[in-house]
C-alpha cells in the first residue's frame, strides 16, 4: 500500500506556514555557477533594524532548527534563515565541500539581498560556517554567536578518545542516520534527557523525507570538517563573540567550548547551559534565546564565563 500520510512532511509544512506568518518569505538565489541558495528573508526589510543571519547544523533543514526562535527575534531584527548547501532546497554542482566554501556562498547570497552588515548565529555545523564568515568577511560581521560548534576540534581528538565515536565513518553513520536505530542513537547522544519512545514508523518517515537526499554530499561535508584539522591552522577572529554550550554535550564535549574561548581570547564570552546536551536549541530554546537576545540587543562586556544560573565558571 502506498504511503498516504507523512508526519515529517506535514510538520515541515507547518514550519513553512509559521515562518510565513511571522513575516518571512521563501526565496532562492541562483549564484550563477551551479549553486542555488534557498533562504527565508524578511517580507519587508526595515532599515532601522539590525540584520541577523541564522545558520543551522547537520540534520533537517533550517526551519526545523530555528523555528522556536523566529517569533522572539523577528521583532528586533531583519532575520535571514538560509538552508546551507545540500540541505533543504540549497545545492551546488561545484566540488567544494569546506565550511569556507559554504561561508562564501552564504555571503554571496546576502550580497544579492543587499545586506552588507549583520550579526551571525550558528548552531553546530552552522557555527563552523559562521566562524568562517567572521574570518573571511570581518567587516560584514558585527557580533557572532556560536552554539555548540566544535570549531576548535583537531583530527587527533578522535584518536585520543575525546568523542563517543572512534572514527569519522562511525560519526557519519549516526549524524546521517539511515535506520531507525541510528536515529535513536543520534537522539541519545544529542539530548541530556532523550525521548525514550519513538515509533519506528515515524523514524522511517523522517529518514525518507529528511535524510536520504544529497547523502553522499553531506558525508563529504563532514569528512571535510575533520580532515587534517589543526587548531594552529585556525585563524583568530576579533568580533565580539558569544559561545553557548550544553554542559553535557556528547557530540562536541565541553572541553571544546573552553578551547574555543581560549583561542578567540578576550572578545569571547562563554555561557554553559546546565543539564543540557548538544541539541540546546531543542532542549533549552527559551534559555538559549534569552542569552542570544541579551548579547545582540543589549550587548554585554565579553569578559566572563557564565553558567546558565549566572555563576562564574572557573
C-alpha positions in Angstrom: 0.0 0.0 0.0 1.3 3.4 -0.9 2.1 5.8 1.9 -0.7 8.4 2.1 0.5 10.4 5.1 3.8 11.7 6.2 4.2 13.1 9.7 7.5 14.7 8.7 6.2 16.3 5.6 3.2 17.6 7.5 5.5 19.1 10.2 7.6 20.6 7.5 4.5 22.3 6.0 3.6 23.6 9.5 7.0 25.1 9.8 6.7 26.8 6.4 3.3 28.2 7.5 4.8 29.5 10.8 7.7 31.2 9.0 5.4 32.8 6.5 3.0 34.1 9.2 6.0 35.5 11.1 6.7 37.8 8.2 9.3 35.8 6.2 9.2 34.7 2.6 10.9 31.8 0.9 13.3 32.7 -1.8 16.0 31.1 -4.0 19.2 32.8 -5.2 20.9 31.4 -8.3 24.6 32.4 -7.8 25.4 31.6 -11.4 28.0 28.9 -11.0 25.7 25.9 -10.5 24.9 27.0 -6.9 21.4 27.8 -5.7 20.8 29.0 -2.1 17.4 28.9 -0.5 16.7 31.4 2.2 13.8 32.7 4.3 14.1 36.5 4.2 12.0 39.4 5.6 8.9 40.2 3.6 9.6 43.8 4.4 13.2 44.8 5.2 13.3 47.5 7.8 16.3 49.8 7.6 16.1 50.8 11.3 16.5 47.1 12.4 19.9 45.3 12.6 20.3 42.2 10.4 20.6 38.7 11.9 21.7 35.6 9.9 20.8 32.2 11.5 22.8 29.2 10.3 21.6 25.6 11.0 23.5 22.4 11.8 23.7 19.0 10.3 20.3 17.3 10.2 17.0 18.6 8.9 16.6 21.9 7.1 16.9 25.3 8.6 13.2 25.6 9.6 13.4 22.6 12.0 16.3 24.0 13.9 15.3 27.7 14.2 11.5 27.5 14.3 11.4 28.3 18.1 13.5 31.5 17.6 11.8 33.3 14.8 8.9 34.9 16.7 11.1 36.2 19.6 13.8 37.6 17.2 11.8 39.0 14.3 10.5 41.9 16.3 14.1 43.2 16.8 15.9 42.0 13.7 15.7 41.6 10.0 16.0 37.8 10.2 17.6 35.7 7.4 17.5 31.9 7.6 19.2 30.1 4.7 19.5 26.4 4.0 23.1 25.6 3.8 24.3 23.7 0.7 22.8 20.1 0.4 20.1 20.9 2.9 16.6 21.9 2.2 16.5 23.5 -1.3 20.1 24.6 -1.5 22.7 22.8 -3.7 25.7 23.2 -5.9 27.2 21.3 -8.8 30.7 22.5 -7.7 33.0 20.0 -5.9 34.0 22.2 -2.9 32.8 20.9 0.5 34.6 23.0 3.1 32.9 25.3 5.6 34.8 28.1 4.0 33.1 27.5 0.7 29.7 27.4 2.5 30.6 30.7 4.1 31.4 32.3 0.7 28.1 31.1 -0.8 26.1 32.4 2.1 27.8 35.8 1.8 27.2 35.9 -2.0 23.6 35.2 -1.3 23.4 38.0 1.4 25.1 40.4 -1.1 22.3 39.5 -3.6 19.8 40.6 -1.0 21.7 43.9 -0.5 22.8 43.0 3.1 26.4 44.1 3.8 26.4 44.2 7.6 25.0 41.6 10.0 25.0 39.7 13.2 25.6 35.9 12.7 24.5 33.0 14.8 25.3 29.3 14.0 24.3 26.0 15.6 26.8 23.2 15.5 27.9 22.8 11.8 26.3 26.2 11.2 28.7 27.6 13.8 31.7 26.3 11.7 30.3 28.3 8.8 29.6 31.3 10.9 33.2 31.3 12.2 34.5 31.3 8.6 32.2 34.1 7.7 33.6 36.2 10.6 37.1 35.3 9.5 36.8 35.9 5.7 34.4 38.8 5.9 35.3 40.7 9.1 33.8 44.0 8.1 30.5 42.4 7.5 30.0 40.8 10.9 29.1 42.9 13.9 28.7 40.2 16.5 28.9 36.4 16.5 27.1 33.7 18.4 28.5 30.1 18.2 26.3 27.4 19.7 27.8 24.0 20.5 30.1 24.4 17.5 33.3 22.4 17.8 35.3 24.8 15.6 38.5 24.1 17.6 38.5 20.4 17.2 41.6 18.7 15.8 41.8 15.5 13.9 43.8 13.9 16.7 41.0 14.4 19.2 39.1 11.4 17.9 42.2 9.2 18.1 42.8 10.4 21.7 39.3 9.4 22.7 37.5 12.8 23.2 34.4 11.7 21.3 31.7 9.0 21.8 32.7 7.5 18.4 36.0 6.0 17.3 36.1 7.1 13.6 34.6 9.6 11.2 32.7 6.8 9.5 31.1 5.9 12.7 30.2 9.5 13.3 28.6 9.8 9.9 26.5 6.7 10.4 24.9 8.5 13.4 24.8 12.1 12.2 23.3 11.0 8.9 21.1 8.1 10.1 19.7 5.6 7.6 17.9 3.3 10.0 15.5 3.9 13.0 18.1 2.6 15.4 20.7 5.1 14.2 18.1 7.9 14.7 17.6 6.7 18.2 21.3 6.6 18.8 21.6 10.2 17.5 18.8 11.3 19.9 20.6 9.5 22.8 23.8 11.4 22.3 22.2 14.7 21.3 19.9 15.2 24.3 20.7 15.2 28.0 17.2 13.8 28.6 16.4 11.9 25.3 12.9 10.8 24.3 12.6 7.1 25.0 9.5 6.2 22.9 9.9 6.8 19.2 7.8 4.6 16.9 9.7 3.0 14.1 7.1 4.1 11.5 7.8 7.8 12.4 11.5 7.3 12.3 11.4 5.6 8.9 9.2 8.5 7.6 11.7 11.1 9.0 14.6 9.2 7.3 12.7 9.1 4.0 11.9 12.8 4.0 14.9 14.4 5.6 17.9 12.0 5.5 18.2 10.5 2.0 18.7 13.4 -0.4 22.3 14.5 -1.0 23.5 11.8 1.4 26.9 11.5 -0.3 27.4 15.2 -0.4 26.6 15.5 3.3 29.1 12.8 4.1 31.7 14.8 2.2 30.8 17.9 4.3 31.5 16.0 7.5 34.7 14.5 6.1 36.0 17.9 5.1 35.4 19.2 8.7 37.7 16.6 10.2 40.4 16.0 7.6 43.8 17.3 8.7 42.2 19.8 11.1 44.6 21.5 13.4 44.0 24.3 15.9 47.2 26.0 14.8 45.7 26.4 11.3 42.5 28.2 12.6 42.7 32.0 12.2 41.6 34.1 15.1 38.6 36.4 14.9 38.2 39.7 16.6 34.4 40.3 16.6 32.6 40.2 20.0 31.6 36.5 20.3 29.1 34.7 22.5 29.7 30.9 22.9 26.7 28.9 24.1 27.3 25.3 25.1 25.4 22.4 26.7 27.1 21.2 29.9 26.5 17.5 28.9 27.2 17.8 25.2 28.4 14.4 23.9 28.9 15.3 20.3 31.2 18.2 20.9 32.3 17.9 24.6 32.6 20.9 26.8 36.4 21.0 26.6 35.9 22.3 23.0 34.0 25.2 24.3 36.8 26.2 26.7 39.3 25.6 23.9 37.3 27.9 21.6 37.1 30.7 24.2 40.9 30.5 24.8 41.5 30.6 21.1 39.4 33.7 20.5 40.5 35.4 23.6 39.1 38.4 25.5 36.4 39.2 22.9 34.6 35.9 23.6 32.1 35.1 26.4 31.2 31.6 27.3 27.7 30.6 28.6 27.2 27.0 29.7 23.6 25.7 29.9 23.2 23.3 32.8 21.8 19.8 32.3 21.8 20.3 28.5 23.2 18.2 25.7 24.2 19.1 22.2 20.7 20.0 21.0 20.5 23.2 23.0 18.1 24.7 20.5 15.6 21.9 21.2 16.2 21.3 24.9 16.6 24.9 26.1 15.2 27.2 23.4 13.9 29.9 25.8 17.2 30.0 27.7 19.3 30.0 24.6 17.1 32.7 23.1 17.4 34.8 26.2 21.2 34.8 26.0 21.2 35.4 22.3 18.9 38.4 22.6 20.8 39.8 25.6 24.1 39.6 23.7 22.8 41.0 20.5 20.2 43.5 21.7 21.8 44.7 25.0 25.5 43.9 24.4 27.3 42.5 27.4 31.0 43.1 28.1 32.6 39.9 26.8 34.9 39.2 29.7 33.2 36.5 31.7 32.4 32.8 31.5 28.9 32.2 32.9 26.7 29.2 33.6 23.0 29.3 33.0 22.4 30.3 36.6 24.8 33.3 36.1 27.6 31.8 38.3 31.1 32.3 37.1 32.8 29.2 35.7 36.4 29.0 36.8 
